[in-house]
Every structure is written in structure tokens, then in C-alpha cells.
């Protein structure tokens, strides 16, 4: 350890200059300045220790609650209303599309099956059936499957505007943060 001749601060041997006043280690030898009236590092640290109050143990009843004012309005994040409308549309539009598919089954099913299969005569001129009964049952299953898949596709397509608004709200929140 060496003591600075300018400010009387104790410094470690590895330091080339004083930690308090930045004077070089051999400042007095070459006449670099006069001693300064600054407290040493150890004295300043001991003064701080004396000034700090000792921590008091807190009991659950003595803890203070943060100053929360319930009447203050909280600020909503940007895009909150857009996200809410997007979620509502993403749920209600597909539900309406599926409701329409169920309620208008008698009108829409022939149109959908007509898109996939051309109407064929199921009997020959002499009254014999063109297709066996098993294939007729399979055709009904395929028609119902096609109608169900088209209704599902319509519901998914109806969800696109709502999901787009929801994504736009998230984008607005991200732009607001930046």
C-alpha cells in the first residue's frame, strides 16, 4: 500500500495513480501540485456506514401498500379495440357460416353436389337400375362428406377478416412500442 502525498488516500501497490485524486504515484517527487483537502476513500466509506440507518424488520401488518388509486384510468395498449373486434369477427363469422349451412341444407346441398357430380339418370329405359344399391349408399356418404367439407371451408374463409384485424392490432402494438 502507498499513501497519496496529495490527498492522503491509501492506494494498493498495483495502482499507478491515486483512486481519489488521480495524482501519479510519485507526484511529490517531481513537484506535481499541492496536497488537496479531500477525504480519503476509507474515511468516506466509514462516514456512509455511519449515516445509513439499520434495516428494520417488517411484519406483514407493518408493510405499506403501494399507492394505488382505483379511480385512475389505465391506458389501453395500442390496437386493443382492433384486436377485440378481430376476435369477435373471427368467432362470429364462421359460426354464422355454419349456421347458414345447417339452416339452408335443402337449398345448398343440391348445388354443392351438382358441382362435383353431373346429374345422371339412375335407371335405364326398361326400369333396371344403372348402379347397385351399395354404390348408391356410398354416393350419399360422399355427397354428405363433400357438403360438410365445403361448409368447413366456408367457415374457415369467413374467419380470415377477423384474424386479419387481430393481427393488425398486434402489429399496431408492436409499432407503438418501437
Secondary structure, 3 states (H helix, E strand, C coil): CEECCCCCCEECCCCCECCCCCCECCCCCCCCCCCCCCCCHHHHHHHHHHHCCCCCCCCCCCCCCCCCCCCCCCCCCCCHHHHHHHHHHHHHHHHHHHHHHHHCHHHHHHHHHHHHCCCCCCECCCCCECCCHHHHHHHHHHHHHHHHHHHHHHHHHHHHHHHHHHHHHHHHHHHHHC
